[in-house]
């Protein structure tokens, strides 16, 4: 399990990293002091959890969490703050937990255990969903016909018109696929799944996402010349990373 720490006070950041290393198997891959730097990082990288201070420069922790909550694949957010008054808003954003500073080691240890258990259970659920596919690779890995894709759900193969697929996103070793009303889990990487789609209709807008261009309803300019895509009839917002922004503008004639 990978995590990042967002904290502008060096002593607090070092103490938290020490406690994480002492009481869990979580790997802290990056630390940040500035909220905007975190948002830029998440455009091109995935993480499983974010230990997020609220009072940070450029983009405060609450606003950053609001944006992260719109991601199709959301990391666990654990707020770390000296202030109690943001707790209600934090849990409205489906925060995993809310830790007050100064840190209490027993409290941190308990949160880390709960976090690792939640992560493990989520992975088990993903693997169980994907298991029937692994038993029939020949069937499930085949495009069923022109313009149609075999998707998997509840031990069944659902033959689906490719245009009904709105977007797909990577999650660990599988790919989650979304139509307007259904979600499917495919036991393959996002690159493998994207390769099976009609290339003229789908765009790999981010290392973790592919999107159906015909289902884009709104293009929202975002930080650092990137974009968020809103799709017809869905609440999810799909990111266009910096490395894909130029190609996207050419395709959409922006």
C-alpha positions as CSV (number, residue, x, y, z in Angstrom):
1,X,0.0,0.0,0.0
2,X,1.3,3.4,-1.0
3,X,0.7,6.8,0.6
4,X,1.7,10.4,0.4
5,X,1.9,13.0,3.2
6,X,0.8,16.5,2.7
7,X,2.1,18.7,5.5
8,X,3.8,22.0,5.5
9,X,5.4,21.7,8.9
10,X,8.6,19.7,8.7
11,X,8.5,18.3,12.4
12,X,4.9,17.2,12.0
13,X,5.6,15.6,8.6
14,X,8.7,13.7,9.9
15,X,6.8,12.5,13.0
16,X,3.9,11.2,11.0
17,X,6.2,9.4,8.6
18,X,8.0,7.8,11.5
19,X,4.7,6.7,13.0
20,X,3.6,5.2,9.7
21,X,6.9,3.3,9.3
22,X,6.7,2.1,12.9
23,X,3.1,0.9,13.0
24,X,2.3,-0.2,9.5
25,X,3.6,-1.7,6.2
26,X,2.5,1.4,4.3
27,X,5.1,2.9,1.9
28,X,5.3,6.7,2.0
29,X,6.3,7.5,-1.6
30,X,6.2,11.3,-1.5
31,X,5.7,14.2,0.8
32,X,4.4,17.7,-0.2
33,X,4.0,21.1,1.5
34,X,1.8,22.7,-1.2
35,X,-1.7,21.7,-2.2
36,X,-1.3,22.6,-5.8
37,X,1.8,20.4,-6.1
38,X,-0.3,17.5,-4.8
39,X,-3.0,18.1,-7.4
40,X,-0.4,18.2,-10.1
41,X,1.2,15.0,-8.8
42,X,-2.2,13.2,-8.8
43,X,-2.7,14.1,-12.5
44,X,0.0,11.6,-13.4
45,X,0.4,9.3,-10.4
46,X,-1.8,7.0,-8.3
47,X,-1.6,6.6,-4.6
48,X,-3.7,4.5,-2.2
49,X,-3.9,7.0,0.7
50,X,-3.3,10.6,1.5
51,X,-2.5,12.0,4.9
52,X,-3.7,15.5,4.4
53,X,-3.2,18.6,6.5
54,X,-5.9,21.3,6.0
55,X,-4.0,24.5,6.3
56,X,-1.5,24.2,3.5
57,X,-0.4,26.8,0.9
58,X,-1.9,27.4,-2.6
59,X,-4.8,24.9,-2.3
60,X,-6.1,24.1,1.2
61,X,-6.7,20.5,2.2
62,X,-10.5,20.8,2.1
63,X,-10.6,22.1,-1.5
64,X,-8.0,19.5,-2.5
65,X,-10.2,16.8,-1.0
66,X,-13.2,18.1,-2.8
67,X,-11.4,17.7,-6.1
68,X,-10.1,14.3,-5.2
69,X,-13.6,13.1,-4.2
70,X,-14.6,13.5,-7.9
71,X,-12.0,11.1,-9.1
72,X,-13.4,7.8,-10.3
73,X,-10.7,6.0,-8.3
74,X,-10.4,7.8,-5.0
75,X,-7.5,7.3,-2.5
76,X,-8.3,7.0,1.2
77,X,-8.1,10.5,2.7
78,X,-7.0,10.9,6.3
79,X,-7.1,14.5,7.5
80,X,-4.4,15.5,9.9
81,X,-5.0,18.9,11.5
82,X,-4.9,20.8,14.8
83,X,-8.5,22.0,14.4
84,X,-11.7,20.1,15.3
85,X,-14.1,22.4,13.5
86,X,-13.5,20.9,10.0
87,X,-14.5,17.3,11.1
88,X,-18.1,17.5,9.9
89,X,-17.1,18.8,6.5
90,X,-14.3,16.2,6.3
91,X,-16.7,13.3,6.7
92,X,-19.1,14.8,4.2
93,X,-16.3,14.3,1.8
94,X,-16.1,10.7,2.9
95,X,-12.8,11.1,4.6
96,X,-11.4,7.8,5.9
97,X,-10.5,9.4,9.3
98,X,-9.7,12.7,11.0
99,X,-6.6,12.9,13.2
100,X,-6.0,15.8,15.5
101,X,-2.5,17.2,16.2
102,X,-0.4,16.8,18.3
103,X,-0.4,13.2,17.3
104,X,-1.4,10.5,19.8
105,X,0.7,7.4,18.9
106,X,-2.0,4.9,20.0
107,X,-4.6,6.7,17.9
108,X,-2.3,6.8,14.9
109,X,-1.5,3.1,15.2
110,X,-5.3,2.3,15.4
111,X,-6.0,4.3,12.3
112,X,-3.2,2.6,10.4
113,X,-4.5,-0.8,11.3
114,X,-8.0,0.1,10.1
115,X,-6.6,1.6,6.9
116,X,-4.5,-1.5,6.0
117,X,-7.6,-3.7,6.7
118,X,-9.8,-1.6,4.5
119,X,-7.2,-1.7,1.7
120,X,-6.9,-5.4,2.0
121,X,-10.7,-6.0,2.0
122,X,-11.0,-3.7,-1.1
123,X,-8.4,-5.7,-3.0
124,X,-10.1,-9.0,-2.1
125,X,-13.4,-7.7,-3.4
126,X,-11.7,-6.6,-6.7
127,X,-10.0,-10.0,-7.0
128,X,-13.3,-11.9,-6.3
129,X,-15.1,-9.8,-9.0
130,X,-12.3,-10.6,-11.4
131,X,-12.0,-14.3,-10.6
132,X,-14.6,-15.7,-13.0
133,X,-12.8,-14.1,-15.8
134,X,-9.5,-15.7,-14.9
135,X,-11.1,-19.1,-15.3
136,X,-12.1,-18.3,-18.9
137,X,-9.4,-16.2,-20.4
138,X,-10.0,-17.2,-24.0
139,X,-13.7,-16.2,-23.8
140,X,-13.3,-13.0,-21.9
141,X,-10.3,-11.6,-23.7
142,X,-12.0,-11.7,-27.1
143,X,-13.7,-8.8,-28.7
144,X,-17.1,-10.3,-29.5
145,X,-17.6,-8.6,-32.8
146,X,-17.4,-5.3,-34.7
147,X,-18.2,-2.6,-32.3
148,X,-18.9,-4.9,-29.4
149,X,-16.9,-5.7,-26.3
150,X,-17.2,-8.6,-23.8
151,X,-17.6,-7.3,-20.3
152,X,-17.8,-9.3,-17.1
153,X,-20.2,-9.1,-14.2
154,X,-21.4,-11.6,-11.6
155,X,-19.9,-14.6,-13.4
156,X,-21.5,-13.6,-16.7
157,X,-20.2,-12.3,-20.0
158,X,-22.1,-9.2,-21.1
159,X,-21.8,-8.4,-24.8
160,X,-21.8,-4.7,-24.9
161,X,-21.9,-2.1,-27.7
162,X,-18.5,-0.3,-27.4
163,X,-20.3,3.1,-27.6
164,X,-22.2,2.2,-24.4
165,X,-18.9,2.3,-22.6
166,X,-18.4,5.8,-21.1
167,X,-14.9,5.4,-19.6
168,X,-12.6,3.0,-17.9
169,X,-10.0,3.5,-15.2
170,X,-7.1,1.5,-13.8
171,X,-7.3,0.0,-10.3
172,X,-4.3,-2.1,-9.2
173,X,-4.1,-5.0,-11.7
174,X,-7.6,-4.7,-13.1
175,X,-9.7,-2.1,-15.0
176,X,-13.0,-0.8,-13.9
177,X,-15.3,-0.1,-16.9
178,X,-18.3,2.2,-16.7
179,X,-21.4,2.4,-18.8
180,X,-24.2,4.9,-18.0
181,X,-25.8,2.5,-15.5
182,X,-23.4,-0.3,-14.8
183,X,-19.9,-1.0,-13.7
184,X,-17.7,-3.9,-14.7
185,X,-14.3,-5.2,-13.6
186,X,-11.9,-6.6,-16.3
187,X,-8.9,-8.6,-15.3
188,X,-6.4,-6.8,-17.4
189,X,-4.5,-3.5,-17.4
190,X,-6.0,-0.3,-18.7
191,X,-3.5,-0.5,-21.6
192,X,-4.8,-3.9,-22.6
193,X,-8.4,-2.9,-22.3
194,X,-7.9,0.3,-24.2
195,X,-6.3,-1.6,-27.1
196,X,-9.5,-3.6,-27.5
197,X,-11.7,-0.5,-27.9
198,X,-12.4,1.2,-31.3
199,X,-9.4,3.5,-31.4
200,X,-11.2,6.2,-33.3
201,X,-13.8,6.6,-30.6
202,X,-11.7,6.3,-27.4
203,X,-8.9,8.5,-26.1
204,X,-6.3,7.5,-23.5
205,X,-6.6,10.9,-21.7
206,X,-4.6,9.9,-18.6
207,X,-2.3,7.0,-17.6
208,X,-5.2,5.6,-15.6
209,X,-8.1,6.5,-17.8
210,X,-9.6,6.0,-21.2
211,X,-12.7,7.9,-22.3
212,X,-15.3,7.6,-25.0
213,X,-15.0,10.9,-26.9
214,X,-18.7,10.8,-28.1
215,X,-19.9,10.8,-24.5
216,X,-18.1,14.0,-23.4
217,X,-20.7,16.6,-22.4
218,X,-18.4,19.3,-21.0
219,X,-14.7,20.2,-21.0
220,X,-13.6,22.1,-17.9
221,X,-10.2,23.9,-18.1
222,X,-8.3,23.0,-15.0
223,X,-4.9,23.6,-13.4
224,X,-1.7,23.8,-15.3
225,X,-3.5,23.7,-18.8
226,X,-5.1,20.3,-18.0
227,X,-8.8,19.5,-18.2
228,X,-11.6,17.7,-16.4
229,X,-14.2,15.9,-18.6
230,X,-17.9,15.6,-17.7
231,X,-19.8,12.9,-19.4
232,X,-23.5,12.7,-20.4
233,X,-25.6,11.5,-17.5
234,X,-22.7,10.7,-15.1
235,X,-21.4,12.6,-12.1
236,X,-17.8,11.4,-12.5
237,X,-15.1,13.8,-13.8
238,X,-12.4,12.3,-15.9
239,X,-8.9,14.0,-15.9
240,X,-6.9,14.8,-18.9
241,X,-3.2,14.8,-17.8
242,X,-0.7,17.4,-18.8
243,X,1.1,14.9,-21.1
244,X,-2.1,14.3,-23.0
245,X,-3.5,17.8,-23.1
246,X,-1.9,18.9,-26.4
247,X,-3.2,15.8,-28.2
248,X,-6.6,16.2,-26.6
249,X,-6.9,19.8,-27.8
250,X,-6.0,18.7,-31.4
251,X,-8.6,15.9,-31.3
252,X,-11.3,18.2,-30.0
253,X,-10.1,21.2,-32.1
254,X,-9.8,23.5,-29.1
